[in-house]
Amino acid sequence: MDQSEQFLVFGATGQQGGAVARALKAKGRKVRAFVRDPESGKAKALAAEGISLAIGDLFDPASIDRAMAGIAGVFSVQTSSPAGEITDEQEVWQGKAIADSALQQGVRHLVYSSGGAAGKGPTGMGHFDSKSQIEAYVRSLSIMSTITRPASFMEMMLLPGMGLPLGEFTFFMRPEQSMQMITVYDLGRINAEILVAPDQYAGKTIELASASVTGKDLQRAFTAAAGRAIAYRRFSDDLLVQNPFLSRLTELLDTGLLAGAADIPALKREFGHLTSLEEWLGGHGKLLFEAALVDNKAEVALR
Ligand SMILES: NC(=O)c1ccc[n+]([C@@H]2O[C@H](COP(=O)([O-])OP(=O)(O)OC[C@H]3O[C@@H](n4cnc5c(N)ncnc54)[C@H](OP(=O)(O)O)[C@@H]3O)[C@@H](O)[C@H]2O)c1
């Protein structure tokens, strides 16, 4: 791809899209961000970094078509039902709408960001099965496409309610059980590498992770980063009985589906250094972690 070609990034005011847009920009590429509100702080920050804005809404196909004009490569991501804004059916609709538009507008390459649990058969969780449906649809179209399947984000561990201000951390894994995770920064960088090299990656499905982490690893790394003891334990059985959503996710970890299927050594060979848990805690995750250590909001929610 030549340097003058432009990339369109959906969800650019969010975690994934923001990281992809900035990684493309850091590679000297032209980037257009699809935003709902150009006056939002996050949209203005993108514009200040030299990223142009296309105003639209994923429920408005005409706005998607307009944003695609003159675009060589597209990064597609949608929100999902656990965030509370859309249903699983709407996620599928939006994912298909982007793919349809990319095909109709003559875009060369579409990168769809799916999820680590997708594409391996029904999971019983709507926001994973929605991604399997979008993947299948993207593959059915006559457009060059790459599917990336990110593992759980390290950033997700710092949502409120996991116990950090109280000197403990509760999450999905048993102490010895491992789960692959990815930093949003690595996700952005790898997807950007894929977008600028369509001939190398089109047709591939790539599972993405930065590191494989056990509960004990979390205890050790969080204790070192906090400078005080942080004890790790899995979500309590009582909580899992009360919360079918967390319970099903924990089951999917036990069966291996959520544990992650990325070939991390191969990813390192292909895309270079990947961020370890410790590096993330001392780098891109440092401020988030420090905030989570003192945030008492909803502290008992997931205990
Ligand atoms: N968390 C994890 O560990 C994990 C792991 C793998 C996959 N995933 C998947 O990642 C996806 C979410 O990605 P994310 O965390 O990057 O999302 P995010 O940070 O919540 O950002 C969502 C983005 O989508 C935009 N958006 C939402 N509705 C829109 C609409 N109707 N029209 C245009 N733009 C719209 C938002 O724009 P505004 O600024 O206007 O709101 C924002 O830029 C979900 O599908 C989730 O299942 C998550």
The ligand as a Gaussian input file, in Angstrom:
#p B3LYP/6-31G(d) Opt

LIG

0 1
 N      -13.130000      -5.854000      26.997000
 C      -12.538000      -6.956000      26.542000
 O      -11.768000      -7.616000      27.233000
 C      -12.814000      -7.394000      25.115000
 C      -12.050000      -8.418000      24.538000
 C      -12.289000      -8.803000      23.215000
 C      -13.291000      -8.151000      22.487000
 N      -14.017000      -7.165000      23.085000
 C      -15.070000      -6.479000      22.287000
 O      -14.659000      -5.142000      22.056000
 C      -15.803000      -4.403000      21.629000
 C      -15.772000      -3.027000      22.242000
 O      -14.570000      -2.393000      21.875000
 P      -13.993000      -1.184000      22.737000
 O      -13.718000      -1.685000      24.138000
 O      -12.912000      -0.558000      21.960000
 O      -15.278000      -0.236000      22.811000
 P      -15.444000       1.122000      23.608000
 O      -14.173000       1.566000      24.240000
 O      -16.670000       0.977000      24.456000
 O      -15.770000       2.151000      22.440000
 C      -16.910000       2.009000      21.640000
 C      -16.741000       2.904000      20.430000
 O      -17.830000       2.673000      19.518000
 C      -18.426000       3.926000      19.234000
 N      -19.845000       3.736000      18.965000
 C      -20.743000       3.129000      19.762000
 N      -21.958000       3.164000      19.182000
 C      -21.804000       3.794000      17.997000
 C      -22.690000       4.147000      16.963000
 N      -23.996000       3.840000      17.017000
 N      -22.205000       4.801000      15.888000
 C      -20.890000       5.125000      15.827000
 N      -19.987000       4.813000      16.773000
 C      -20.458000       4.160000      17.857000
 C      -18.182000       4.777000      20.457000
 O      -18.341000       6.120000      20.141000
 P      -18.801000       7.265000      21.202000
 O      -17.524000       7.905000      21.695000
 O      -19.648000       8.175000      20.393000
 O      -19.562000       6.578000      22.303000
 C      -16.741000       4.378000      20.780000
 O      -15.850000       5.032000      19.923000
 C      -17.017000      -5.217000      22.057000
 O      -17.614000      -5.806000      20.917000
 C      -16.421000      -6.290000      22.955000
 O      -17.183000      -7.466000      22.986000
 C      -13.792000      -6.748000      24.348000

